[in-house]
């Protein structure tokens, strides 16, 4: 299981996670907001997106986070959204760095 050693808010509103294997992932606030899978953003039964990406501001930021058990984070965004839980496995899976993208199966 992927476990973070350290999680920090970035000044520009993103999130930095240093993983237990030494990898550092940097996420933009908007990309995390669009990746939310809570029931407000994604239909629980059909999986259909409920969130309209065009209404998510380009400068939406992560303002705070708190741990959820030993498996994830609850993120609080500048647009008031705060209902999603991002598991550590999901966060590691959506890492946007070149090395992670190269190893990702399309």
N, CA, C and O atoms as a MOPAC input file, in Angstrom:
PM7 MOZYME 1SCF
protein

 N      0.84400 1    -1.18400 1     0.00000 1
 C      0.00000 1     0.00000 1     0.00000 1
 C      0.88900 1     1.24700 1     0.00000 1
 O      1.91400 1     1.29900 1     0.67900 1
 N      0.47900 1     2.22600 1    -0.76000 1
 C      1.20100 1     3.48700 1    -0.82200 1
 C      0.88700 1     4.31600 1     0.42300 1
 O     -0.27400 1     4.54900 1     0.76000 1
 N      1.93600 1     4.74600 1     1.08500 1
 C      1.76500 1     5.58300 1     2.27600 1
 C      2.60200 1     6.84400 1     2.12400 1
 O      3.75900 1     6.78200 1     1.70700 1
 N      2.02100 1     7.98200 1     2.45800 1
 C      2.80700 1     9.21100 1     2.38600 1
 C      3.67800 1     9.39400 1     3.62200 1
 O      3.27500 1     9.06400 1     4.73700 1
 N      4.86400 1     9.91800 1     3.40800 1
 C      5.72900 1    10.32500 1     4.52100 1
 C      5.37500 1    11.73700 1     4.94600 1
 O      5.38100 1    12.07400 1     6.13000 1
 N      5.06100 1    12.57100 1     3.92700 1
 C      4.78300 1    13.97800 1     4.20800 1
 C      3.82500 1    14.52100 1     3.15200 1
 O      3.96100 1    14.23400 1     1.96200 1
 N      2.85800 1    15.30800 1     3.60900 1
 C      1.89700 1    15.96900 1     2.71300 1
 C      1.95500 1    17.45800 1     3.01400 1
 O      1.88000 1    17.86700 1     4.17300 1
 N      2.08900 1    18.26800 1     1.96900 1
 C      2.17900 1    19.72300 1     2.13100 1
 C      1.28200 1    20.42100 1     1.12400 1
 O      1.10000 1    19.95200 1     0.00100 1
 N      0.72700 1    21.54600 1     1.54400 1
 C      0.04200 1    22.44200 1     0.61400 1
 C      1.09500 1    23.26100 1    -0.11500 1
 O      2.05300 1    23.73000 1     0.50000 1
 N      0.92700 1    23.43300 1    -1.40300 1
 C      1.82700 1    24.26900 1    -2.19300 1
 C      1.29300 1    25.70000 1    -2.18000 1
 O      0.08000 1    25.89700 1    -2.10800 1
 N      2.16000 1    26.69100 1    -2.24800 1
 C      1.70900 1    28.09000 1    -2.22100 1
 C      0.69600 1    28.43700 1    -3.31800 1
 O     -0.17600 1    29.28200 1    -3.11700 1
 N      0.81500 1    27.78300 1    -4.47300 1
 C     -0.09600 1    28.07900 1    -5.58100 1
 C     -1.41400 1    27.31200 1    -5.48600 1
 O     -2.25200 1    27.40700 1    -6.38300 1
 N     -1.60300 1    26.54800 1    -4.39800 1
 C     -2.88200 1    25.87400 1    -4.18700 1
 C     -2.90600 1    24.40300 1    -4.53000 1
 O     -3.97000 1    23.78400 1    -4.52600 1
 N     -1.76900 1    23.84100 1    -4.82400 1
 C     -1.68500 1    22.41700 1    -5.11400 1
 C     -1.28500 1    21.63000 1    -3.87700 1
 O     -1.29400 1    22.14500 1    -2.75900 1
 N     -0.94100 1    20.39100 1    -4.10200 1
 C     -0.58800 1    19.48400 1    -3.01400 1
 C      0.68900 1    18.74700 1    -3.38300 1
 O      0.87100 1    18.34000 1    -4.53000 1
 N      1.56600 1    18.58000 1    -2.41300 1
 C      2.80500 1    17.82800 1    -2.59200 1
 C      2.77000 1    16.63700 1    -1.64200 1
 O      2.48700 1    16.78600 1    -0.45400 1
 N      3.05900 1    15.46000 1    -2.17600 1
 C      3.09400 1    14.25000 1    -1.35000 1
 C      4.43200 1    13.56200 1    -1.55300 1
 O      4.80500 1    13.23300 1    -2.67900 1
 N      5.14800 1    13.34600 1    -0.46500 1
 C      6.36500 1    12.55100 1    -0.47900 1
 C      5.97000 1    11.15800 1    -0.02500 1
 O      5.54900 1    10.96800 1     1.11600 1
 N      6.10700 1    10.17800 1    -0.92100 1
 C      5.68400 1     8.80200 1    -0.64000 1
 C      6.77100 1     8.03000 1     0.09500 1
 O      7.93400 1     8.43200 1     0.11600 1
 N      6.37600 1     6.92200 1     0.69300 1
 C      7.29800 1     6.11000 1     1.48600 1
 C      8.44900 1     5.52900 1     0.67000 1
 O      9.47300 1     5.14700 1     1.23600 1
 N      8.29500 1     5.45600 1    -0.65700 1
 C      9.39100 1     4.95400 1    -1.49800 1
 C     10.30000 1     6.07700 1    -1.99600 1
 O     11.19900 1     5.83500 1    -2.80100 1
 N     10.07000 1     7.31900 1    -1.51600 1
 C     10.90300 1     8.44800 1    -1.89400 1
 C     10.37800 1     9.26000 1    -3.06400 1
 O     10.91100 1    10.33100 1    -3.35300 1
 N      9.35700 1     8.78100 1    -3.73500 1
 C      8.78100 1     9.51800 1    -4.86400 1
 C      8.00500 1    10.72600 1    -4.35800 1
 O      7.28200 1    10.63400 1    -3.36600 1
 N      8.15300 1    11.86000 1    -5.03900 1
 C      7.38500 1    13.05100 1    -4.69400 1
 C      6.39900 1    13.33200 1    -5.82300 1
 O      6.78100 1    13.43100 1    -6.98900 1
 N      5.13900 1    13.45800 1    -5.45900 1
 C      4.08600 1    13.78600 1    -6.41800 1
 C      3.60600 1    15.20400 1    -6.13400 1
 O      3.39700 1    15.58400 1    -4.98300 1
 N      3.43700 1    15.97400 1    -7.19800 1
 C      2.92200 1    17.33200 1    -7.10600 1
 C      1.62500 1    17.36800 1    -7.90800 1
 O      1.59800 1    16.99000 1    -9.07900 1
 N      0.55600 1    17.82300 1    -7.26900 1
 C     -0.74700 1    17.89500 1    -7.91500 1
 C     -1.22600 1    19.33700 1    -7.96000 1
 O     -1.03700 1    20.08700 1    -7.00300 1
 N     -1.84200 1    19.72300 1    -9.06100 1
 C     -2.48200 1    21.03100 1    -9.16200 1
 C     -3.84600 1    20.98100 1    -8.48500 1
 O     -4.48600 1    19.93000 1    -8.45100 1
 N     -4.28700 1    22.09600 1    -7.95400 1
 C     -5.57800 1    22.15200 1    -7.29000 1
 C     -6.72900 1    21.79100 1    -8.21500 1
 O     -7.62600 1    21.04300 1    -7.82500 1
 N     -6.71600 1    22.31400 1    -9.43400 1
 C     -7.80800 1    22.03600 1   -10.36600 1
 C     -7.82500 1    20.57000 1   -10.78100 1
 O     -8.89500 1    19.97000 1   -10.88200 1
 N     -6.66800 1    19.99400 1   -11.01800 1
 C     -6.64500 1    18.58300 1   -11.43600 1
 C     -7.19500 1    17.68600 1   -10.32200 1
 O     -7.88400 1    16.70500 1   -10.60200 1
 N     -6.89500 1    18.01500 1    -9.06900 1
 C     -7.46500 1    17.24300 1    -7.95800 1
 C     -8.97000 1    17.45400 1    -7.86300 1
 O     -9.72300 1    16.50700 1    -7.63400 1
 N     -9.40400 1    18.69400 1    -8.03900 1
 C    -10.84500 1    18.98400 1    -7.96800 1
 C    -11.59800 1    18.21100 1    -9.04200 1
 O    -12.67700 1    17.67900 1    -8.78300 1
 N    -11.03600 1    18.14600 1   -10.24800 1
 C    -11.67400 1    17.40900 1   -11.33800 1
 C    -11.60000 1    15.89300 1   -11.14100 1
 O    -12.39900 1    15.15600 1   -11.71900 1
 N    -10.65600 1    15.42800 1   -10.34000 1
 C    -10.50100 1    13.98700 1   -10.09100 1
 C    -11.39000 1    13.48800 1    -8.95700 1
 O    -11.39300 1    12.29600 1    -8.65100 1
 N    -12.13900 1    14.38800 1    -8.33400 1
 C    -12.98400 1    13.98300 1    -7.21000 1
 C    -14.03900 1    12.98300 1    -7.66500 1
 O    -14.66700 1    13.15500 1    -8.71000 1
 N    -14.22400 1    11.94300 1    -6.87200 1
 C    -15.20200 1    10.89700 1    -7.17700 1
 C    -16.32800 1    10.83100 1    -6.15300 1
 O    -16.99800 1     9.80600 1    -6.03300 1
 N    -16.53900 1    11.91500 1    -5.41600 1
 C    -17.61500 1    11.89700 1    -4.42400 1
 C    -18.96600 1    11.82100 1    -5.13600 1
 O    -19.04300 1    11.99500 1    -6.35200 1
 N    -20.01900 1    11.56200 1    -4.38100 1
 C    -21.35600 1    11.40600 1    -4.95700 1
 C    -21.86700 1    12.68600 1    -5.60900 1
 O    -22.74900 1    12.62200 1    -6.46500 1
 N    -21.34000 1    13.83800 1    -5.23000 1
 C    -21.74400 1    15.09100 1    -5.87400 1
 C    -21.09400 1    15.24700 1    -7.24700 1
 O    -21.64100 1    15.91100 1    -8.12700 1
 N    -19.92600 1    14.63300 1    -7.42500 1
 C    -19.16000 1    14.78600 1    -8.66000 1
 C    -19.34400 1    13.62800 1    -9.63300 1
 O    -19.17200 1    13.79400 1   -10.84000 1
 N    -19.69000 1    12.46800 1    -9.11500 1
 C    -19.81800 1    11.27500 1    -9.95200 1
 C    -20.96700 1    10.43000 1    -9.43000 1
 O    -21.04500 1    10.14500 1    -8.23500 1
 N    -21.87300 1    10.02400 1   -10.34100 1
 C    -23.01100 1     9.20900 1    -9.94000 1
 C    -22.53200 1     7.88500 1    -9.36500 1
 O    -21.74600 1     7.17300 1    -9.98900 1
 N    -23.01300 1     7.56100 1    -8.17000 1
 C    -22.56900 1     6.34300 1    -7.47400 1
 C    -22.95800 1     5.06700 1    -8.20000 1
 O    -22.25100 1     4.06300 1    -8.10600 1
 N    -24.06100 1     5.08900 1    -8.91800 1
 C    -24.55700 1     3.86700 1    -9.56000 1
 C    -24.08400 1     3.71500 1   -10.99100 1
 O    -23.71800 1     2.61700 1   -11.41200 1
 N    -24.08900 1     4.80000 1   -11.73900 1
 C    -23.73400 1     4.70000 1   -13.15200 1
 C    -22.28300 1     5.05700 1   -13.43600 1
 O    -21.74000 1     4.67800 1   -14.47400 1
 N    -21.65500 1     5.78100 1   -12.52100 1
 C    -20.29700 1     6.23800 1   -12.74700 1
 C    -20.22600 1     7.47500 1   -13.63000 1
 O    -19.13700 1     7.97400 1   -13.91200 1
 N    -21.38800 1     7.97700 1   -14.07300 1
 C    -21.43900 1     9.15200 1   -14.93200 1
 C    -20.99700 1    10.39500 1   -14.16700 1
 O    -21.34500 1    10.58600 1   -13.00200 1
 N    -20.22700 1    11.22600 1   -14.84400 1
 C    -19.74300 1    12.47200 1   -14.24200 1
 C    -20.91700 1    13.41900 1   -14.03700 1
 O    -21.69400 1    13.66800 1   -14.95900 1
 N    -21.04000 1    13.94200 1   -12.82400 1
 C    -22.05100 1    14.95600 1   -12.51400 1
 C    -21.44200 1    16.34700 1   -12.53300 1
 O    -22.14100 1    17.34300 1   -12.71900 1
 N    -20.17400 1    16.40100 1   -12.34400 1
 C    -19.44800 1    17.66200 1   -12.25900 1
 C    -19.16100 1    18.17300 1   -13.66800 1
 O    -18.63500 1    17.43500 1   -14.50100 1
 N    -19.49700 1    19.41100 1   -13.93300 1
 C    -19.21200 1    20.03100 1   -15.22400 1
 C    -17.83900 1    20.69200 1   -15.14100 1
 O    -17.68600 1    21.69400 1   -14.44200 1
 N    -16.84200 1    20.15700 1   -15.83400 1
 C    -15.49400 1    20.71800 1   -15.75400 1
 C    -15.42300 1    22.19800 1   -16.13100 1
 O    -14.54200 1    22.91600 1   -15.66000 1
 N    -16.33900 1    22.65000 1   -16.97000 1
 C    -16.29200 1    24.04300 1   -17.41100 1
 C    -16.63100 1    25.03000 1   -16.29600 1
 O    -16.32600 1    26.21700 1   -16.41500 1
 N    -17.25200 1    24.56500 1   -15.22300 1
 C    -17.58500 1    25.48000 1   -14.12600 1
 C    -16.54900 1    25.43300 1   -12.99100 1
 O    -16.67100 1    26.16500 1   -12.00900 1
 N    -15.54500 1    24.58500 1   -13.12800 1
 C    -14.46900 1    24.53900 1   -12.13400 1
 C    -13.42200 1    25.57900 1   -12.53200 1
 O    -12.79700 1    25.48200 1   -13.58800 1
 N    -13.24900 1    26.55600 1   -11.67900 1
 C    -12.33600 1    27.66300 1   -11.97500 1
 C    -10.90900 1    27.16500 1   -12.19700 1
 O    -10.46400 1    26.23100 1   -11.53000 1
 N    -10.19700 1    27.78500 1   -13.13100 1
 C     -8.81000 1    27.38300 1   -13.38600 1
 C     -7.90700 1    27.55600 1   -12.16500 1
 O     -6.90500 1    26.85500 1   -12.02400 1
 N     -8.26200 1    28.48700 1   -11.28700 1
 C     -7.41700 1    28.76000 1   -10.12600 1
 C     -7.93800 1    28.13300 1    -8.83100 1
 O     -7.53300 1    28.53600 1    -7.74000 1
 N     -8.83600 1    27.14800 1    -8.94700 1
 C     -9.32000 1    26.48900 1    -7.73000 1
 C     -8.11800 1    25.86700 1    -7.01400 1
 O     -7.22300 1    25.30500 1    -7.64500 1
 N     -8.12000 1    25.97900 1    -5.69200 1
 C     -6.95800 1    25.56100 1    -4.91100 1
 C     -7.36400 1    24.64700 1    -3.77200 1
 O     -8.49100 1    24.70200 1    -3.28100 1
 N     -6.44100 1    23.81600 1    -3.36600 1
 C     -6.61900 1    23.04000 1    -2.13800 1
 C     -6.26400 1    23.98100 1    -1.00200 1
 O     -5.15100 1    24.50400 1    -0.95400 1
 N     -7.20200 1    24.20200 1    -0.08400 1
 C     -6.97000 1    25.11400 1     1.03200 1
 C     -6.57900 1    24.38400 1     2.30500 1
 O     -5.88700 1    24.93700 1     3.16000 1
 N     -7.02800 1    23.13300 1     2.43000 1
 C     -6.71800 1    22.35000 1     3.62800 1
 C     -6.91500 1    20.87300 1     3.30900 1
 O     -7.57300 1    20.51200 1     2.33300 1
 N     -6.33900 1    20.04300 1     4.14300 1
 C     -6.53400 1    18.59200 1     4.02800 1
 C     -6.51700 1    18.00300 1     5.42500 1
 O     -5.95600 1    18.58100 1     6.35700 1
 N     -7.14200 1    16.84700 1     5.55200 1
 C     -7.05000 1    16.11900 1     6.81500 1
 C     -7.04500 1    14.63200 1     6.49800 1
 O     -7.67200 1    14.19100 1     5.53500 1
 N     -6.33900 1    13.86900 1     7.31200 1
 C     -6.28800 1    12.42500 1     7.07900 1
 C     -7.64900 1    11.78300 1     7.31500 1
 O     -8.43000 1    12.22400 1     8.15900 1
 N     -7.90600 1    10.73800 1     6.55200 1
 C     -9.08800 1     9.90500 1     6.74000 1
 C     -8.56100 1     8.51500 1     7.05400 1
 O     -8.06700 1     7.81100 1     6.17300 1
 N     -8.66900 1     8.13200 1     8.30500 1
 C     -8.09800 1     6.85600 1     8.72200 1
 C     -6.63400 1     6.78400 1     8.34300 1
 O     -5.90300 1     7.77100 1     8.42600 1
 N     -6.21900 1     5.59600 1     7.92300 1
 C     -4.83800 1     5.39900 1     7.47200 1
 C     -4.79200 1     5.14100 1     5.97700 1
 O     -3.82800 1     4.57600 1     5.46000 1
 N     -5.86600 1     5.57000 1     5.27600 1
 C     -5.95200 1     5.23000 1     3.86500 1
 C     -6.15400 1     6.40400 1     2.90800 1
 O     -6.12700 1     6.20300 1     1.69400 1
 N     -6.35300 1     7.61400 1     3.41000 1
 C     -6.59700 1     8.69100 1     2.46600 1
 C     -6.64100 1    10.06800 1     3.08800 1
 O     -6.32500 1    10.27100 1     4.26100 1
 N     -7.04900 1    11.01000 1     2.24700 1
 C     -7.14500 1    12.41500 1     2.64200 1
 C     -8.49400 1    12.98300 1     2.23500 1
 O     -9.04400 1    12.62600 1     1.19300 1
 N     -9.00900 1    13.85500 1     3.05500 1
 C    -10.16200 1    14.67500 1     2.71600 1
 C     -9.59800 1    16.03500 1     2.33300 1
 O     -8.87000 1    16.65700 1     3.10600 1
 N     -9.94400 1    16.49500 1     1.12200 1
 C     -9.42000 1    17.76600 1     0.64200 1
 C    -10.50200 1    18.83000 1     0.69100 1
 O    -11.66200 1    18.56200 1     0.38100 1
 N    -10.12000 1    20.02800 1     1.07800 1
 C    -11.02700 1    21.16500 1     1.13200 1
 C    -10.54900 1    22.18800 1     0.10000 1
 O     -9.43000 1    22.69500 1     0.17700 1
 N    -11.41700 1    22.47900 1    -0.85900 1
 C    -11.06200 1    23.33800 1    -1.97900 1
 C    -11.57000 1    24.76300 1    -1.79200 1
 O    -12.49800 1    25.01100 1    -1.02200 1
 N    -10.95000 1    25.68700 1    -2.50500 1
 C    -11.30200 1    27.09900 1    -2.40300 1
 C    -12.70800 1    27.40200 1    -2.90600 1
 O    -13.26300 1    28.44900 1    -2.57400 1
 N    -13.29700 1    26.50900 1    -3.70100 1
 C    -14.67200 1    26.72500 1    -4.17500 1
 C    -15.71300 1    26.17700 1    -3.19400 1
 O    -16.90600 1    26.16200 1    -3.49600 1
 N    -15.25800 1    25.72700 1    -2.01900 1
 C    -16.16100 1    25.23100 1    -0.99100 1
 C    -16.37400 1    23.73000 1    -1.02200 1
 O    -16.96000 1    23.17600 1    -0.09200 1
 N    -15.91600 1    23.06300 1    -2.06100 1
 C    -16.11000 1    21.61100 1    -2.16400 1
 C    -15.22700 1    20.89500 1    -1.13800 1
 O    -14.04400 1    21.20700 1    -1.00200 1
 N    -15.81500 1    19.92800 1    -0.41700 1
 C    -15.03500 1    19.20800 1     0.60300 1
 C    -15.59200 1    17.83100 1     0.91900 1
 O    -15.35400 1    17.31000 1     2.00800 1
 N    -16.32500 1    17.23100 1    -0.00600 1
 C    -16.96700 1    15.95200 1     0.31000 1
 C    -16.21700 1    14.73000 1    -0.21100 1
 O    -16.60300 1    13.60200 1     0.09700 1
 N    -15.17100 1    14.92300 1    -0.97900 1
 C    -14.45400 1    13.78000 1    -1.53900 1
 C    -13.39100 1    13.23000 1    -0.61400 1
 O    -12.77900 1    13.96100 1     0.16600 1
 N    -13.18300 1    11.93000 1    -0.71500 1
 C    -12.07600 1    11.26700 1    -0.02900 1
 C    -11.15700 1    10.72200 1    -1.11500 1
 O    -11.58200 1     9.95900 1    -1.98200 1
 N     -9.90700 1    11.12000 1    -1.05400 1
 C     -8.90700 1    10.66200 1    -2.00500 1
 C     -8.04600 1     9.62400 1    -1.30300 1
 O     -7.27300 1     9.96000 1    -0.40700 1
 N     -8.17700 1     8.35400 1    -1.70900 1
 C     -7.36200 1     7.31700 1    -1.07800 1
 C     -5.90700 1     7.50500 1    -1.52200 1
 O     -5.62900 1     8.08700 1    -2.57000 1
 N     -4.99500 1     6.99700 1    -0.69800 1
 C     -3.58600 1     7.09400 1    -1.06100 1
 C     -3.30400 1     6.34200 1    -2.35400 1
 O     -2.52100 1     6.81000 1    -3.18000 1
 N     -3.93400 1     5.17800 1    -2.54200 1
 C     -3.72500 1     4.43000 1    -3.78400 1
 C     -4.20800 1     5.23000 1    -4.99100 1
 O     -3.55200 1     5.24400 1    -6.03300 1
 N     -5.35000 1     5.89400 1    -4.85200 1
 C     -5.86800 1     6.71800 1    -5.95700 1
 C     -4.92400 1     7.88500 1    -6.23500 1
 O     -4.61100 1     8.16400 1    -7.39300 1
 N     -4.47100 1     8.56500 1    -5.19400 1
 C     -3.56000 1     9.68500 1    -5.38800 1
 C     -2.27700 1     9.24100 1    -6.08500 1
 O     -1.78500 1     9.91900 1    -6.98700 1
 N     -1.75400 1     8.12200 1    -5.66800 1
 C     -0.53500 1     7.62200 1    -6.32300 1
 C     -0.83400 1     7.26300 1    -7.77200 1
 O      0.00700 1     7.45900 1    -8.64900 1
 N     -2.01000 1     6.74800 1    -8.02000 1
 C     -2.39100 1     6.35100 1    -9.37600 1
 C     -2.63000 1     7.50000 1   -10.32700 1
 O     -2.52600 1     7.32600 1   -11.54100 1
 N     -2.95100 1     8.68000 1    -9.80200 1
 C     -3.20800 1     9.81600 1   -10.68400 1
 C     -2.04000 1    10.81200 1   -10.68900 1
 O     -2.18000 1    11.94400 1   -11.15200 1
 N     -0.89800 1    10.37800 1   -10.17200 1
 C      0.29000 1    11.23400 1   -10.18600 1
 C      0.55000 1    11.68000 1   -11.62100 1
 O      0.50300 1    10.87600 1   -12.55200 1
 N      0.82200 1    12.96600 1   -11.78400 1
 C      0.97200 1    13.54400 1   -13.11300 1
 C      2.41800 1    13.64100 1   -13.59200 1
 O      2.67600 1    14.16200 1   -14.67700 1
 N      3.35800 1    13.14900 1   -12.79600 1
 C      4.76100 1    13.28500 1   -13.20200 1
 C      5.06700 1    12.39100 1   -14.41200 1
 O      4.35700 1    11.42400 1   -14.68700 1
 N      6.11700 1    12.73500 1   -15.10700 1
 C      6.48700 1    12.01400 1   -16.32000 1
 C      6.76800 1    10.53500 1   -16.05700 1
 O      6.34700 1     9.67600 1   -16.83200 1
 N      7.47700 1    10.23700 1   -14.96900 1
 C      7.81300 1     8.83600 1   -14.65400 1
 C      6.55600 1     8.00600 1   -14.41300 1
 O      6.45900 1     6.87600 1   -14.89200 1
 N      5.60400 1     8.55100 1   -13.68200 1
 C      4.36800 1     7.80900 1   -13.40400 1
 C      3.52600 1     7.66000 1   -14.67300 1
 O      2.95300 1     6.59800 1   -14.91700 1
 N      3.45200 1     8.70900 1   -15.47000 1
 C      2.68000 1     8.63200 1   -16.72100 1
 C      3.28600 1     7.59300 1   -17.66400 1
 O      2.55700 1     6.89600 1   -18.37100 1
 N      4.60500 1     7.48900 1   -17.67700 1
 C      5.28000 1     6.54500 1   -18.55900 1
 C      4.97900 1     5.10100 1   -18.15700 1
 O      4.91400 1     4.21900 1   -19.01400 1
 N      4.79700 1     4.85800 1   -16.87300 1
 C      4.53900 1     3.50600 1   -16.40400 1
 C      3.07100 1     3.14800 1   -16.34300 1
 O      2.72000 1     2.00900 1   -16.03400 1
 N      2.20800 1     4.10800 1   -16.63300 1
 C      0.77000 1     3.89600 1   -16.54700 1
 C      0.26000 1     3.17400 1   -17.78000 1
 O      0.64900 1     3.49300 1   -18.90300 1
 N     -0.60400 1     2.21200 1   -17.56600 1
 C     -1.22000 1     1.49900 1   -18.69300 1
 C     -2.34200 1     2.37600 1   -19.23800 1
 O     -3.20300 1     2.81500 1   -18.47700 1
 N     -2.34500 1     2.64000 1   -20.55400 1
 C     -3.38800 1     3.51200 1   -21.14500 1
 C     -4.77800 1     2.96200 1   -20.99000 1
 O     -5.74100 1     3.58600 1   -21.43600 1

